[in-house]
Amino acid sequence: MKQHLLAALGGAVMLATGLAAPASANYHGHSGGVTTVQITISCFRGPTDEIIWDRPNAVFIDSLVAAGYTFPEAHAIGERVCRDNATVNNPNAAIAVMNRIMAENPPGR
């Protein structure tokens, strides 16, 4: 059964198909200030735990673009997060991977 898992750092809400989890991180923008962005991690998970069909959903890509990544960057990040063995049915791992990516390569850089 496919499930969405919408997880904030303090709690979780079950939804209905795939994996969805918000991740937010602070990064130092070019203006010299700190900016907080929220990314909705949403992956289509196939009918098995095998990483065959896994891909980022549009809401994930769109939230990355809205945060300041280019479309190619957003798509690559989505693929990286959604196709990671460690993130299958593990929203906390997906959040950790996304936070690490944002720390290493902040939007707009």
N, C-alpha and C positions, 0 to 999 in steps of 0.2 A: 504494500500500500504506500502510495506516495503521500508525503506530508510536507506542509510548510511549517517551518519553525521560526517564529518571529521572536528574536531574543534581544532584549535590551540588556545592558550590563547588570541590571538588578532583577530582571524577571523574564518570563517567557509566555507566549501566547500561541496556542496551536491553531493553524489554519488548514487549508486543504490541498495542495499539490506542490511538490518540490521543497526547496529549502529557502527560507527568507530570514535574514537577520540584519538588523541595522548595526553598523559599525561607525563610530565617530572617533575622530582623532584631532588633536591640535597640531598645527604645523605653522612654521614661521613663513608668512607670506612676504612678498617682495616689498610691501609697504613698511616693513619693519615691525608689524604687529603680529599677534597670534590670531589665527582664524580657526574656528571649529566648523567642521563639515560633517554631515551625516550621509552615509552611504547605505543603501538598502541592498544587502547581499541576497540575491535571489537566483537560485540555480535550478534548472530542470534536472532531475535525477531520474534515470531510467528505472525500469521495473526491478533491477537487481542492484547489488552493491558494486558490480563491475563498472568500471569507468569507461563505458562505451558510448552512451547517449548524452552524457553530461555536457551541459553548456550553460552560459549565463543567460538569464531571462532579460528581456528588454528593460525592465525597471532597474535592474542592476547597472546595465550599461548607461542608461539615461541618467541615473544618479551620479555615476562617475563623471560623465560629461558635464552635468550641472555643477559638480564640485571643481571643475577646471581642467580635467584631463581632456586630451583630444580624443576623437572617436577611435582611432587606431590604438591609442594607449588604453582607453577604457575597455575595448574589446580584448586586448591582450591580458589586461589585469583580470577581467572576468573569466577568461579561459584558465588563467593560472589558478585562481581561487576555486573555481568550480570543478576543475579536473585534478585537483590535489587529492591523493589517496587519503590523507589525514583529515580532510574536510567532509568526507562522505558520512552523512548522518551525524555530524559533529559540528553544530553551529558555533560553539566556542572556538574550535580550531579555525573555522572560516573567519571569524572575527579577528583572531590573532594573526592569521595570514594577511588579512586586509590591513590591519593596523601596522604590521611590519612593512608592507609594501608602501603605505602612505608615509611612513617615517623615512624610508629609504629614497622614495621618489615622490615628493609632494606634488599636488596638482599645480599646474602652471609653471613648472620648472623646466 
